[in-house]
Structures are given as structure tokens and as C-alpha cells.
């Protein structure tokens, strides 16, 4: 389902003339956590996305 939704979104953006897509992913959970994004990150990579940077947030 995720692959179909991402594909549809990218196809629509392409038809609109989009030349760049930036994907922000919250990926701060440890492996095995309910918020583990390993599968999602694999999907994004298979769609051609490449990690170029990481944002870190800090709190007291």
C-alpha cells in the first residue's frame, strides 16, 4: 500500500512539472521500537530517494 501511495504521489508531482522532491522522515526510534522506520526507509530508497543530510533536535 505504501509503495502504491508513494508512486501515485510522485506520478502526480511529475505531471505537475515538479523537478525536485524533498522527503523529511522522523527516524529517531531505536530498532524494534513501534516507530522503527527501517521498512519505510527501504521503500524511499527503492523509489530513488537518497539521504543527503540529517537534522538533529535536542531538548533539556
Steps between C-alpha positions, in 0.01 A plus 500: 500500500783738585673438168176569311432822693854629458494408130172683448628810678824505300309445175265790577794727588672404175188589300496838676856563382675449831874464456601434861335319790630527853391240753534565872487187716494487878737212565614528860358174635726208590470177298205293616313802638140555385631800305776302323526641145727235346234374255389853409859609438549200269189604307630855457838373382335265250305799364827683434528719808849549640585617850697822469484636853366441848329745732551455872285645772597539861300573810576547866 
